[in-house]
């Protein structure tokens, strides 16, 4: 399995990690690892956005299928619910 090196960060840029992940990892895998490692609130929904391309990564799509490349920055963004 191939790996890619990317940066994952929170939307407010307070948490940041450079990681190597398998290209078959999914957006959900990345989100769950970030939520767990950074102790993010679990009662919030999050999306994963490639800040280089501006595209949202679908939770069930692999990094390969989402065209994630070495050096890309993926941002964990809380999904805001209007109320």
SVG drawing of the C-alpha trace seen along z (x, -y; Angstrom):
<svg xmlns="http://www.w3.org/2000/svg" viewBox="-33 -30 38 32">
<polyline fill="none" stroke="black" stroke-width="0.4" points="0.0,0.0 1.3,-3.4 1.4,-6.3 1.2,-10.0 2.5,-12.7 -0.1,-15.4 -0.8,-18.0 -4.0,-17.8 -5.1,-20.9 -8.1,-22.3 -10.1,-25.2 -8.7,-27.6 -5.1,-26.4 -4.5,-25.7 -3.8,-22.0 -1.7,-20.7 0.0,-17.4 2.1,-16.1 1.2,-12.5 1.8,-9.7 -1.3,-7.8 -2.2,-5.0 -3.9,-6.1 -6.8,-3.8 -7.6,-5.6 -11.0,-7.3 -12.0,-10.8 -13.8,-9.2 -10.6,-7.5 -8.8,-10.9 -11.6,-12.7 -11.9,-10.0 -8.2,-10.0 -8.2,-13.8 -11.2,-13.8 -9.6,-11.1 -6.0,-12.4 -6.9,-16.1 -9.9,-15.4 -12.3,-17.4 -15.9,-17.5 -17.7,-14.4 -21.1,-16.0 -20.1,-18.0 -20.2,-17.0 -17.0,-17.7 -16.1,-17.9 -12.7,-17.4 -11.6,-20.0 -8.6,-20.0 -7.4,-23.6 -5.2,-23.4 -8.1,-22.6 -11.0,-23.9 -12.8,-20.6 -14.6,-18.7 -13.5,-15.1 -16.4,-12.7 -16.3,-10.6 -16.5,-7.3 -14.0,-8.3 -10.4,-7.1 -7.6,-9.7 -6.6,-8.3 -10.2,-8.7 -10.3,-12.2 -7.1,-13.1 -5.1,-13.9 -1.4,-14.4 1.8,-14.7 1.9,-18.1 -1.8,-18.7 -3.3,-20.3 -6.6,-18.8 -8.6,-20.9 -11.0,-19.5 -14.0,-21.9 -17.0,-21.8 -20.3,-21.7 -22.3,-24.7 -26.0,-24.1 -28.2,-27.2 -30.8,-27.4"/>
</svg>
